[in-house]
């Protein structure tokens, strides 16, 4: 896995915590609200980059699997 930026690390931590607490992945709107993004497309941008760096795998529309090192 490539090195993550500070923001990517924060989002990855949020994804892990959210999944632990709720049993499912957060929506783009949930992520946007948590990080005060004006648009869900910003959250999607970060998830796309996390996926490129192999930190997460998206399964279908909503599910996100966290890749462990």
C-alpha positions as CSV (number, residue, x, y, z in Angstrom):
1,X,0.0,0.0,0.0
2,X,1.3,3.5,-0.9
3,X,1.8,6.1,1.8
4,X,-1.4,7.9,2.8
5,X,-1.9,11.6,3.2
6,X,-3.1,13.0,6.5
7,X,-6.6,13.4,5.1
8,X,-6.7,9.9,3.7
9,X,-5.5,8.5,7.1
10,X,-8.3,10.4,8.8
11,X,-10.9,9.1,6.4
12,X,-9.6,5.6,6.8
13,X,-9.8,5.9,10.6
14,X,-13.4,7.2,10.2
15,X,-14.4,4.3,7.9
16,X,-12.9,1.7,10.4
17,X,-14.6,3.3,13.4
18,X,-18.0,3.7,11.6
19,X,-18.0,0.1,10.4
20,X,-17.1,-1.1,13.9
21,X,-19.9,0.9,15.5
22,X,-22.6,0.4,12.9
23,X,-21.8,-2.9,11.2
24,X,-21.8,-1.3,7.7
25,X,-20.0,1.3,5.6
26,X,-20.8,5.0,5.8
27,X,-22.4,6.6,2.8
28,X,-20.7,9.4,0.8
29,X,-23.1,11.8,2.6
30,X,-22.0,10.5,6.0
31,X,-18.4,11.0,5.1
32,X,-19.1,14.5,3.7
33,X,-20.9,15.5,6.8
34,X,-18.2,14.2,9.1
35,X,-15.5,16.1,7.3
36,X,-17.6,19.2,6.4
37,X,-17.3,18.7,2.7
38,X,-19.7,20.8,0.6
39,X,-20.3,17.9,-1.8
40,X,-20.3,14.1,-1.7
41,X,-18.1,14.2,-4.8
42,X,-15.2,15.3,-2.5
43,X,-15.7,12.2,-0.4
44,X,-15.8,10.1,-3.6
45,X,-12.6,11.7,-4.7
46,X,-10.8,10.6,-1.5
47,X,-12.3,7.1,-1.6
48,X,-11.1,6.7,-5.2
49,X,-7.6,7.6,-4.1
50,X,-7.8,5.3,-1.1
51,X,-8.8,2.5,-3.5
52,X,-6.0,3.3,-5.9
53,X,-3.6,3.1,-3.0
54,X,-5.2,-0.3,-2.1
55,X,-6.2,0.9,1.4
56,X,-9.8,0.0,0.7
57,X,-11.8,-2.1,-1.7
58,X,-15.3,-1.0,-2.7
59,X,-17.8,-3.8,-3.2
60,X,-20.7,-2.6,-5.3
61,X,-22.3,0.8,-4.6
62,X,-22.0,1.0,-0.9
63,X,-19.8,-1.6,0.8
64,X,-16.2,-0.7,1.6
65,X,-13.7,-3.3,2.8
66,X,-10.7,-2.0,4.7
67,X,-7.4,-3.6,3.6
68,X,-5.2,-4.6,6.5
69,X,-1.4,-4.3,6.1
